[in-house]
């Protein structure tokens, strides 16, 4: 959520940001509705002030054993007015907040302008794509031949966009999770968390998933399956006042993630690139405002190291204004090379949301001068486990159909190849 002063004092900044994001939101309508809310709040405060003044006067008269019937009647009339005005205020305020929560974050000045992923800007590459003496296969062809992924039985259990991991497939997924968690906890010094996978509505609002992306979520009895561990990790400190000495706070969590993938029909139908249920290791940081720029660079490199250690070629792109996420002020995507598709595919998004999520979840800290400030929050996949498995299958595939295991992963997997 943005600072309301942006709307009230510098609406031109908001208009320009929405234009860059290609977002259609009526700023004038927001300004007018905000004025009506404040006017109604002033009317409510005036009535409360009158009631309090009259109540004090009634108390004084009673203390002197004087009649106060006229004042009591006035108070009763004010109470009736208060009820009506308070109802009007609540409705107006809710209407405004419902709209204000749909306004995306302000982009950093150095975010490139663009319409979609084709306008993202590559900033670096690592590793050389492997050369094959044969036509490389896609991961689902490799996996089904090896008997480590079963899509047919998964469809029988749950429908499309699910997979059953079998034998070495399940073992490889588990090995990757443990490898990533050890790297981030032991070397990068993140604290490991196992959060709930089901959260309430307000928690989803806190990170920006709701109300905008409510159609993407799986609901169960008024609660929601998490689309990413970012949601519970950021909200761990919901409505808390942290101290400056506690910052930065760095969390890592492995969780299953659940998304309906609405609007993605026809995209990545085969395999495990785009699933309704998938595994991810997530990195989240809470920092002081002046430290979040540097933290984004470090967090991104923490995620990159997973791919470097596994010998997986990748590139890093900065997302353009038309492709960046709702809550992010700036985002780096890490894209891993997939020989079977002959292209780079996203395996991690690392974002600085500045104080956007902290305002929604009310997460503050007291600096050394006892001044209260909102923290900055950052998040990034460290990395998407299923897509990492895909990258290993495709980059390390052999002519005989077997797959080599990256050297760094062998201690976790227990052998050097599958098949």
C-alpha positions as CSV (number, residue, x, y, z in Angstrom):
1,X,0.0,0.0,0.0
2,X,1.3,3.4,-0.9
3,X,1.6,6.4,1.4
4,X,-1.6,8.4,1.1
5,X,0.4,11.6,0.8
6,X,1.3,10.5,-2.7
7,X,-2.3,10.8,-3.6
8,X,-3.0,13.9,-1.7
9,X,0.1,16.0,-2.4
10,X,1.8,14.5,-5.5
11,X,-0.9,12.8,-7.6
12,X,1.2,13.4,-10.7
13,X,3.7,10.9,-9.5
14,X,0.9,8.3,-9.1
15,X,-0.4,9.1,-12.6
16,X,3.0,8.8,-14.2
17,X,3.7,5.5,-12.4
18,X,0.4,4.0,-13.5
19,X,1.1,5.1,-17.1
20,X,4.5,3.3,-17.0
21,X,2.9,0.2,-15.6
22,X,0.1,0.3,-18.2
23,X,-2.4,0.2,-15.3
24,X,-5.8,1.7,-15.8
25,X,-6.8,3.3,-12.5
26,X,-8.8,6.5,-12.2
27,X,-6.7,8.8,-10.0
28,X,-9.2,11.6,-10.0
29,X,-11.9,9.3,-8.7
30,X,-9.5,8.2,-5.9
31,X,-8.8,11.8,-5.0
32,X,-12.5,12.7,-4.9
33,X,-13.4,9.6,-2.8
34,X,-10.5,10.4,-0.4
35,X,-11.9,13.9,0.1
36,X,-15.4,12.5,0.8
37,X,-13.9,10.1,3.4
38,X,-12.0,12.9,5.1
39,X,-15.1,15.2,5.1
40,X,-17.2,12.5,6.6
41,X,-14.5,11.8,9.2
42,X,-14.4,15.5,10.2
43,X,-18.2,15.4,10.6
44,X,-18.0,12.3,12.8
45,X,-15.2,13.9,14.9
46,X,-17.3,17.1,15.4
47,X,-20.3,15.1,16.6
48,X,-18.1,13.1,19.0
49,X,-16.6,16.3,20.3
50,X,-20.1,17.8,20.9
51,X,-21.3,14.6,22.7
52,X,-18.2,14.6,24.9
53,X,-18.7,18.3,25.8
54,X,-22.3,17.8,26.6
55,X,-21.6,14.7,28.7
56,X,-19.1,16.7,30.8
57,X,-21.7,19.4,31.3
58,X,-24.3,16.9,32.3
59,X,-21.8,15.5,34.9
60,X,-21.2,19.0,36.3
61,X,-24.9,19.7,36.6
62,X,-25.6,16.4,38.4
63,X,-22.7,17.1,40.7
64,X,-24.5,20.4,41.6
65,X,-27.8,18.5,41.7
66,X,-29.2,20.6,38.9
67,X,-31.6,19.5,36.2
68,X,-29.9,18.3,32.9
69,X,-32.9,17.0,31.0
70,X,-32.3,19.4,28.1
71,X,-28.7,18.3,27.7
72,X,-29.6,14.6,27.9
73,X,-32.1,15.1,25.1
74,X,-29.4,16.9,23.1
75,X,-27.0,14.0,23.7
76,X,-29.6,11.5,22.6
77,X,-30.2,13.4,19.3
78,X,-26.4,13.5,18.7
79,X,-26.2,9.7,19.3
80,X,-28.8,9.1,16.6
81,X,-26.8,11.3,14.3
82,X,-23.6,9.6,15.2
83,X,-24.9,6.2,14.3
84,X,-25.9,7.3,10.9
85,X,-22.7,9.3,10.2
86,X,-20.5,6.5,11.4
87,X,-22.2,4.0,9.1
88,X,-21.7,6.4,6.2
89,X,-18.1,6.9,7.1
90,X,-17.4,3.2,7.4
91,X,-18.9,2.5,4.0
92,X,-17.0,5.3,2.3
93,X,-13.7,4.3,4.0
94,X,-14.2,0.7,2.9
95,X,-15.0,1.7,-0.7
96,X,-11.9,3.9,-0.8
97,X,-9.6,1.2,0.8
98,X,-10.9,-1.5,-1.6
99,X,-9.8,0.7,-4.5
100,X,-6.6,2.0,-2.8
101,X,-5.4,-1.6,-2.2
102,X,-5.6,-2.2,-6.0
103,X,-3.0,0.5,-6.7
104,X,0.5,-1.0,-7.4
105,X,3.8,0.1,-6.0
106,X,5.8,3.0,-7.2
107,X,8.6,1.9,-9.5
108,X,12.2,2.8,-8.9
109,X,13.5,5.4,-11.3
110,X,15.9,3.0,-13.0
111,X,13.2,0.4,-13.9
112,X,13.2,0.4,-17.7
113,X,10.0,1.3,-19.6
114,X,8.4,-1.4,-21.6
115,X,5.2,-3.3,-22.3
116,X,6.0,-7.0,-21.6
117,X,8.8,-9.6,-21.1
118,X,10.3,-8.7,-24.5
119,X,11.3,-5.3,-23.1
120,X,13.2,-6.7,-20.1
121,X,16.9,-5.8,-20.0
122,X,19.6,-8.4,-19.7
123,X,22.4,-7.2,-17.3
124,X,24.6,-10.3,-17.0
125,X,25.1,-13.9,-18.0
126,X,26.9,-16.8,-16.3
127,X,28.0,-20.1,-17.8
128,X,27.9,-21.5,-21.4
129,X,25.0,-23.5,-22.6
130,X,26.1,-27.2,-23.1
131,X,26.7,-28.5,-26.6
132,X,25.2,-31.9,-27.5
133,X,26.1,-34.4,-30.2
134,X,22.3,-35.2,-30.3
135,X,19.1,-33.2,-30.3
136,X,18.4,-32.4,-26.6
137,X,15.1,-33.5,-25.2
138,X,12.7,-31.6,-23.0
139,X,12.5,-32.5,-19.4
140,X,9.1,-34.4,-19.5
141,X,10.4,-36.7,-22.3
142,X,13.5,-37.5,-20.3
143,X,11.6,-37.9,-17.0
144,X,8.9,-40.2,-18.4
145,X,11.5,-42.4,-20.1
146,X,13.4,-42.7,-16.8
147,X,10.2,-43.3,-14.9
148,X,10.7,-40.5,-12.4
149,X,7.7,-38.3,-13.2
150,X,4.2,-39.6,-13.8
151,X,1.7,-37.1,-15.3
152,X,-1.0,-39.6,-16.2
153,X,-1.5,-40.9,-12.7
154,X,-1.3,-37.3,-11.3
155,X,-4.1,-36.3,-13.7
156,X,-6.2,-39.2,-12.4
157,X,-5.6,-38.0,-8.9
158,X,-6.0,-34.2,-9.3
159,X,-6.4,-33.2,-12.9
160,X,-4.1,-31.2,-15.2
161,X,-1.0,-29.3,-14.1
162,X,0.0,-31.8,-11.4
163,X,2.8,-34.4,-11.3
164,X,3.7,-37.5,-9.3
165,X,7.4,-37.6,-8.5
166,X,8.6,-41.3,-8.3
167,X,11.8,-42.9,-7.1
168,X,14.8,-40.9,-8.2
169,X,12.5,-38.0,-9.2
170,X,11.3,-37.7,-5.6
171,X,14.8,-38.2,-4.3
172,X,16.2,-35.5,-6.6
173,X,13.5,-33.0,-5.6
174,X,14.3,-33.6,-1.9
175,X,18.0,-33.4,-2.5
176,X,17.6,-30.0,-4.2
177,X,15.5,-28.7,-1.3
178,X,18.1,-29.8,1.3
179,X,21.0,-28.4,-0.8
180,X,19.4,-25.0,-1.1
181,X,18.4,-24.8,2.6
182,X,21.9,-25.7,3.7
183,X,23.5,-23.2,1.4
184,X,21.2,-20.3,2.5
185,X,21.3,-21.1,6.2
186,X,25.0,-22.1,6.6
187,X,26.7,-19.8,4.1
188,X,24.2,-16.9,3.6
189,X,23.0,-16.8,7.2
190,X,19.3,-16.9,6.7
191,X,17.2,-18.3,9.5
192,X,15.1,-21.3,8.5
193,X,11.4,-21.2,9.0
194,X,8.6,-23.8,8.5
195,X,5.5,-21.7,8.2
196,X,1.8,-22.7,7.9
197,X,0.6,-23.4,4.3
198,X,-2.8,-22.0,5.0
199,X,-3.3,-18.3,5.9
200,X,-6.2,-15.9,6.4
201,X,-7.4,-13.1,4.1
202,X,-5.6,-10.3,5.9
203,X,-2.3,-12.0,5.5
204,X,-2.8,-12.3,1.8
205,X,-3.6,-8.6,1.7
206,X,-0.4,-7.8,3.6
207,X,1.9,-9.0,0.8
208,X,-0.3,-7.7,-2.1
209,X,-1.8,-11.0,-3.3
210,X,-5.3,-9.7,-2.3
211,X,-7.6,-8.2,-3.4
212,X,-6.0,-8.0,-6.9
213,X,-5.1,-11.7,-7.3
214,X,-7.8,-13.4,-5.3
215,X,-8.9,-15.4,-8.4
216,X,-5.5,-17.1,-8.4
217,X,-5.8,-18.5,-4.9
218,X,-7.2,-21.8,-3.6
219,X,-9.7,-21.2,-0.8
220,X,-10.5,-23.6,2.0
221,X,-13.1,-22.8,4.6
222,X,-12.5,-19.0,4.4
223,X,-8.7,-19.4,4.4
224,X,-6.2,-19.7,1.6
225,X,-3.4,-22.0,0.5
226,X,-0.2,-20.0,0.1
227,X,1.0,-19.1,-3.4
228,X,4.5,-18.6,-2.1
229,X,6.3,-18.7,1.3
230,X,6.8,-14.9,0.9
231,X,3.2,-14.6,2.2
232,X,3.7,-16.2,5.7
233,X,7.3,-15.1,6.0
234,X,6.6,-11.3,5.5
235,X,3.6,-11.6,7.8
236,X,5.6,-13.2,10.6
237,X,6.1,-9.6,11.9
238,X,2.7,-8.4,11.0
239,X,1.6,-5.5,13.3
240,X,4.9,-5.5,15.1
241,X,7.3,-2.8,16.2
242,X,10.9,-4.0,15.6
243,X,14.0,-2.4,16.9
244,X,16.8,-1.1,14.6
245,X,19.2,-3.5,16.2
246,X,17.1,-6.5,14.9
247,X,17.6,-5.4,11.3
248,X,18.3,-6.9,8.9
249,X,16.2,-10.0,9.4
250,X,16.7,-12.8,6.9
251,X,14.4,-15.8,6.6
252,X,14.4,-18.9,4.3
253,X,11.7,-21.4,4.0
254,X,10.9,-24.4,1.9
255,X,7.2,-24.8,1.2
256,X,4.8,-26.3,-1.3
257,X,3.0,-23.5,-3.2
258,X,-0.4,-23.4,-4.7
259,X,-1.7,-21.3,-7.7
260,X,-4.7,-21.7,-9.9
261,X,-2.6,-20.3,-12.8
262,X,-5.7,-18.5,-14.1
263,X,-5.2,-17.1,-17.6
264,X,-2.3,-19.5,-18.4
265,X,-4.3,-22.1,-20.3
266,X,-2.3,-23.4,-23.3
267,X,1.0,-22.2,-21.7
268,X,3.5,-24.9,-20.6
269,X,0.8,-27.6,-20.7
270,X,3.4,-30.4,-20.7
271,X,5.8,-31.0,-17.9
272,X,6.3,-29.2,-14.6
273,X,7.2,-25.7,-15.7
274,X,3.8,-24.3,-14.7
275,X,2.0,-26.4,-12.0
276,X,-0.9,-25.8,-9.6
277,X,1.3,-27.3,-6.8
278,X,5.0,-26.8,-6.8
279,X,7.9,-26.6,-4.4
280,X,10.0,-23.5,-3.8
281,X,12.7,-22.3,-1.4
282,X,12.0,-18.7,-0.6
283,X,14.2,-15.9,0.7
284,X,12.8,-12.9,2.6
285,X,14.6,-9.9,4.2
286,X,13.5,-7.0,6.4
287,X,15.8,-4.1,6.2
288,X,16.2,-0.4,7.1
289,X,15.1,1.8,4.2
290,X,18.6,3.0,3.4
291,X,19.9,-0.6,3.1
292,X,17.3,-2.2,0.8
293,X,19.0,-1.3,-2.5
294,X,22.2,-3.2,-1.4
295,X,20.1,-6.0,0.1
296,X,18.4,-6.6,-3.3
297,X,21.8,-7.1,-5.0
298,X,22.9,-9.4,-2.3
299,X,19.7,-11.4,-2.2
300,X,19.8,-11.9,-6.0
301,X,23.4,-13.1,-5.8
302,X,22.4,-15.5,-3.0
303,X,19.8,-17.0,-5.4
304,X,22.3,-17.0,-8.3
305,X,24.8,-19.1,-6.3
306,X,22.4,-22.0,-6.3
307,X,22.7,-22.2,-10.1
308,X,26.5,-21.5,-10.1
309,X,27.2,-24.4,-7.7
310,X,25.0,-26.7,-9.8
311,X,26.7,-25.6,-13.0
312,X,23.5,-24.4,-14.6
313,X,23.9,-21.5,-17.2
314,X,21.7,-18.5,-16.5
315,X,21.2,-14.8,-17.2
316,X,19.8,-12.0,-15.0
317,X,17.3,-9.5,-16.4
318,X,15.8,-6.4,-14.8
319,X,12.0,-6.4,-15.4
320,X,10.5,-3.6,-17.4
321,X,7.6,-1.4,-16.1
322,X,5.0,-3.5,-18.0
323,X,6.2,-6.9,-16.7
324,X,7.1,-6.2,-13.1
325,X,4.9,-7.5,-10.2
326,X,2.2,-5.6,-8.4
327,X,4.1,-5.2,-5.1
328,X,7.6,-4.7,-6.5
329,X,9.5,-1.4,-6.9
330,X,12.3,-3.2,-8.7
331,X,12.8,-6.9,-9.8
332,X,15.6,-9.0,-11.1
333,X,14.6,-12.3,-12.8
334,X,17.1,-15.1,-12.9
335,X,16.5,-17.2,-16.0
336,X,18.1,-20.6,-16.4
337,X,19.1,-22.1,-19.7
338,X,16.9,-25.0,-20.9
339,X,18.4,-26.8,-23.9
340,X,15.2,-28.7,-24.6
341,X,13.4,-25.4,-25.2
342,X,16.5,-23.7,-26.5
343,X,15.8,-20.6,-24.4
344,X,16.2,-19.1,-20.9
345,X,13.3,-19.5,-18.5
346,X,12.6,-17.8,-15.2
347,X,13.7,-19.7,-12.1
348,X,13.7,-16.9,-9.6
349,X,12.3,-13.4,-9.2
350,X,14.1,-11.2,-6.6
351,X,12.2,-8.0,-5.6
352,X,12.5,-4.9,-3.4
353,X,9.0,-3.9,-2.4
354,X,10.4,-1.0,-0.3
355,X,7.7,-0.1,2.4
356,X,4.7,-1.2,0.2
357,X,4.1,-4.5,2.0
358,X,5.2,-3.1,5.4
359,X,2.4,-0.5,5.2
360,X,-0.2,-3.1,4.3
361,X,1.0,-5.4,7.1
362,X,1.9,-2.6,9.6
363,X,5.5,-3.6,10.2
364,X,7.6,-0.8,11.7
365,X,10.8,-0.3,13.6
366,X,12.2,2.3,16.0
367,X,15.4,3.9,14.9
368,X,18.1,5.1,17.3
369,X,16.3,8.4,17.7
370,X,13.1,6.5,18.7
371,X,11.4,7.6,15.4
372,X,9.0,5.0,14.0
373,X,9.5,4.0,10.4
374,X,8.2,1.3,8.1
375,X,10.7,-1.5,7.3
376,X,11.6,-2.4,3.7
377,X,10.8,-6.0,2.7
378,X,12.5,-8.0,-0.1
379,X,11.8,-11.5,-1.4
380,X,13.2,-13.9,-4.0
381,X,13.1,-17.5,-4.9
382,X,16.2,-19.3,-3.8
383,X,15.1,-21.1,-6.1
384,X,12.0,-22.7,-7.6
385,X,12.8,-26.4,-6.9
386,X,10.8,-28.0,-9.8
387,X,12.3,-25.7,-12.4
388,X,15.8,-26.4,-11.0
389,X,15.0,-30.1,-11.5
390,X,13.9,-29.4,-15.0
391,X,17.2,-27.5,-15.7
392,X,19.3,-30.4,-14.4
393,X,17.4,-33.0,-16.5
394,X,17.9,-30.9,-19.6
395,X,21.4,-29.6,-19.1
396,X,22.9,-32.9,-17.8
397,X,21.1,-35.3,-20.1
398,X,23.2,-37.9,-21.9
399,X,22.9,-39.6,-25.3
400,X,21.8,-42.9,-23.7
401,X,18.9,-41.2,-21.9
402,X,20.6,-41.1,-18.5
403,X,21.1,-37.9,-16.5
404,X,24.3,-36.9,-14.7
405,X,24.0,-35.3,-11.2
406,X,25.9,-32.1,-10.6
407,X,28.9,-32.6,-8.4
408,X,27.7,-30.3,-5.7
409,X,24.4,-32.3,-5.4
410,X,25.9,-35.8,-5.3
411,X,26.4,-35.8,-1.5
412,X,22.6,-35.0,-1.2
413,X,21.4,-37.3,-3.9
414,X,23.7,-40.2,-3.1
415,X,24.8,-41.2,-6.6
416,X,26.3,-39.6,-9.7
417,X,23.6,-40.3,-12.3
418,X,20.0,-41.4,-13.0
419,X,19.4,-44.2,-15.4
